[in-house]
């Protein structure tokens, strides 16, 4: 693992491990999960794929996964250890105006080989200054990530703890087919039929696949 990857791991653990453990989550790398009734709740820290050298960025994701809904939808086999990207309802619990948090691995930057003497000196000075600020930068990211968990992620997860709440969220935000599947799983056939009709109307290019799924699940266009 790169040094900046280790910094992100350290920040994520400092910010999230204690409150999530207290809430019953179990850690798996940069992912935390807990099973609550019919759902698996997931919190994940995602590092930018462009992270290189001394500087890095990361952000948090959260989601709720329902094994029964996964089985009903039928795209992938249900799992007890979903990734955040597997979740049926998902969010990015960030404060307004924040896209990423930046962190710094002090002492990792290397001289710019192709820079001239003057530019190389400027870059070296900038790196030394960033290194001096690294502890403050990382501490601020840790504090703000903890605040994002407490203010945004955990309340959102509590709100979507059961399948009816998730179905309502899916009906508002989509995918509508998943909302229809959730209604079927809840035994609400009429609601499922209405949502299925909306899903067909919203995605005519996918009509053949949707109709096959509908027929397999007792829904007609």
N, C-alpha and C positions, 0 to 999 in steps of 0.2 A: 504494500500500500504506500502511496505517496505521502510526503509529510503534510501536504495540505489536506489529504484525506484523513490523516490522524487528527489534525486540528478540528475538522468538522465532526468526527466521531466524538472527540472530547467535549466540544461545545454542545452537541446534541445530548450526550449523556448527562452533562451537568444541568442542562435546562429541563430535560424531560424525564429522566430515569426515576427520580424520587416521587414526583406527583403521579406518574403513571403507574408505578409499582403500588403506591398507596391505593390507587383506584382499581387494582386487580389486573393490570396489563402485564404481559410477559414480553421480554425483549428478545428480538432475533435480528442481530445486526443493527441496521438503522430503522427497523420496523418494530412496533409494539402492537400486540393484539390482546383482546380479551373476549371471551364468550359471554354474552348476556342473553339468556333465553334463547330465542330463535335466530339471533344475529351474532356476527363476529365484527367487532369494532376494531379499526385499524388506524394507527398514527404512524407516519413515515416521514423521515427527513430525506429529501432528494438533493443530491449535489449536482451542480451544473456539469454537463458533459464537456464544457470548454475549460474546466479547471486545469491549469498547468502551473508549474513552478511554485512561487510563493503565495500567490493570491488565489482565492477561491470564493465561490458563491454557493448558497444553498437556500432551500425553502422547505416549509412543512406541507404535508398533505394529510388529509383524513378521509376515511370512508367507512361505510357500513355494508357488510356482505351477508347475504341470506342463503345458506346452503339449499333450502327448499326452493327458493326462487331460481337459483342456478339450475337445479334439476328441471324445473318447469320450463325455463327458457330453452335449455337443451343445447347451448353452444359449447359448453365445456363441462367436464365432470365436476361435481361439487367437491370442495376441498375444505378441510378444517384449518388450513393455514393460508388464507388468501393474501395476495399482495394488494397494495392499495389500488393498483390499476385494475384488479379483479372486482373491486367493490361495485355494488349496484347504485349506490348514491355516494357522491364524492364531493369534496370541497377543498379549497386551498385557504386555510385559516390565517389570512394575512391582514394586518391593520391597513386602513385606507392609505393609499399612496406608496405602499411598500411592495416591491416586486421580488427582491432577494435580500438576504443578508450577506455581507462580505466579511471574510476572515482572512487572516494573514499567518503564514508560517515563517516566523522570524529566522533569519540566517540562511534561508534556502536560496534566495535569489543569486543568480550567477551573472557575471559581467556580460554585457552585450558585445559579442565578438566582432560584429560587423560595424559597430559604431566607431567613429573617429575618437581621437583623444579627448576633445572637448565634450562631445556628446557622451562618451563613456563616463567621463567624470560627473556629468549632470545626472546620468542614470544611476550611478553608484550613490550619489548624494540622496537621490529620491528613494532608493532602496533602503539606505540607512535610516532615513527619516521614517519610512513606513515600518521598518523593523522596530524602531523605538516606540511607535504607536500601536504595535501589534497586540500587546496585552490589553490595552484599552479597547481596541477594536473588537477583539474576541469576547471580552467581558460584556460589552454592550450588546453584541449579537446573542450571547447567552441569556442576558436579562430580557431582551425583547422577544426571544423565542419562547421563554417561559411565560411571558405575558400573553403572547399569541395563543399558547395552549390554553391558558386559564380563561381568557376573555372570549375566544372565538371557537377553538376546536372542541373543548369539552362541553360547552353548552350546546353546540350543534350536534354532537354525538348523542347527548342525552335526549335531544328533541326527536331524533330519528332512531330510537332504540328498538322499535317494533315494526312489523311489516305494514300495518295500516298507515303509520306515519310516513314510512318510506314510499308506499304506493301514492300517497297524496303528493309527496315531493316529486316523484317521477311523472305524475299527471301534470304538474306545473312545468317541470323543466325537461322532461323526456329522459330516456327514450319512451315513447308512448306504448310501444310493444311490451316493454318491461312493466309498465304500469298495468297493462291488461293482464299480463302473466301474474302479477301480484294479486290482482283482484280475483283471478281464478283460484289462486292458492288460498285466498281468504273465503272462498265459497260464494263470491259475489258475481254470479254469471252475467247479470244484466249490465253491471258496471264494466265488466270485462268486455262485453260486446260493444259498448259505446266507445271505450278506449281503443279497441281494436279497429273500429271503423275510422276513428280519428287518425290512427297510425297509418292505415291504408291511404287515406286522403292526403296525408302529409308527405308520403313517400311513394308516389306512383311508380317510380323506377324500380322499386323493390317489391312490387305487388305480388309477383309469382312466389317469391320466398315467403312473404307474409301470409299469403293465402294457404300455402302448404302448412305453415305453422298453425294457422287458424283452424284448418280442417283437422289436423292432428289433435287439437285441443278443444274440439267441439264448438268452434266459433265460425260463423258464416259471414261472408261479406254483406 
